[in-house]
Amino acid sequence: MKKTTLPFLLAGLAMLSACAQAPNQVAASYVSPSTYDGRSCAQLMEERNEIVHRVNGLTEDQREAATTDAVLTGVALVVFWPAAIGLAATKDNATALSAAKGNYDAVTSKMRQKGCALPPEPVSMQPVPEKTKRSWE
């Protein structure tokens, strides 16, 4: 009995330790806005655009890692427990994404302090609620 539970225990531990977070669950790390002192509005806008590009790339990479981990977890739980070993192969970019989000917040804060023109914030990818049916439909 103990020999059959050991593989499941190991697979469960591997899955819990190696799962990549979804990108929207990665919090921004704190970066001081003073990091961007001495820069003009044009320089801040250029820096902000570079950071947005980096955040977008890291977000996509993190989304792929989280999806891969979710699929491997499902396969490991349902079909073939050694698939849990593949969870360690995905690259978790949560730390880099957190730092990039922190830099985005810091440069945006510095731009507000200086009175620089800010482009509109990107639209959040929130699920659109389904249209509620009316009683007469």
N, C-alpha and C positions, 0 to 999 in steps of 0.2 A: 504494500500500500504506500509506503513512504517513497519507494522508488518512482512511482507514477506521479506523485505530487511535486517532486523536486523540479522536474522540467517546467511545470506550470508556474511554480514559484519564481524560478529564475527568469522565465519569460515575462512575468508580471513586473518584476523588479527592473528588468531592462527597459520595458515600455514606459514605466514611470520615470525613469532617470533620463531618458533620451528624447522625450517628445518635445518638438519645437512648438513654441507658442504661436498662435495666430497673430498676424501683424497688428491688428487693432487692440490686442491685449498687451502689447509692449509699451510700457510707459516711458516718457521722455526723461532722460537723466538731466539733472540741473547743470546748466552752463551759465555762468555770469554774463550778463549783457556787457559788462565792462571789457570783456574779451574783444569787443568790436569798437572800443574807444578810438577816436582819431580817424575814423573813416567817414568819407563823404556819403551822402545819400546814394549817389551813383555806385560807389564801391559796395555799400551795404546791399543794394538791389542786386548787383552782380553776384555777391556772396550768397544772398538768399536764393537766387535762381540755381546756383550750383548745388546748394544744400537740398533744394526741392528735387533736383534731378537725382541726387544721391539717395534721398529718402524713398523716392519712387522705385528705384532699382532695388534697394534693400527690402522694401515692402514686398515686391514681387518675388524676390528670392525667398523671403521668410514665408510667404504664402505657399510657395511650392514645397518648402521643407515641411511645413505644418500639414499640408495635404498628403505628402508622401508618408509622413509619420502616421497619420490617421489611417491610411490605407494599410500600411504594414501592421498597425495595431489590430485592425479588423481581421486581417488574414491570420495573424498570429493567434488571436483569440478563437477564431472560428475554424480555421482550416489546418494550419501548420505552425506550431509554436516556434520552431527554429527561425521563422521569418522575423521574429523580434530582434534577432541579431542585426538585421538590416537597419534598425532604428538608429544605431550608432553611426551609420554611414552618412546620414543626412547632416548638412551643415546648418547649424543654428546661428542665425545672424542677429539674434535678439540684442546682444550687447552693442553691436555696430549701429543697429537701427535705433536703439535707445539714445545713443550719443548723437546721431544725426538729428533726431527729433529735438533733443535738447539744444543743439546749435540753431535749429530753425526757430525755436521759441526765443532764444537769446537775441538773434539778429533781428527778429520781428519786434521784440521789445525795444531794442536800441533804435530801430527805425521810428517807432512810435514816440520815443523820448525826444528824438531830434526833429519830429514833425515831418518826416519824409512821407511821400505819397506811397501808399501800400496798394498792391493789386488786391482784388477780392479774394477772400479765402476760398480754397478749393471746396467744391461741394462734397460733403461727407457721403460715403457709400452706405447709407442706412437703407435697410429694406423698406420698400414702399408698402404701406399697409393695404390689404385688399379692400376693395370698395365694398362697403356694407350694403347689403340688399335692403331695399325698402319693403315694407309690408305689402305694397300693391304690386310688386314685381313678381 
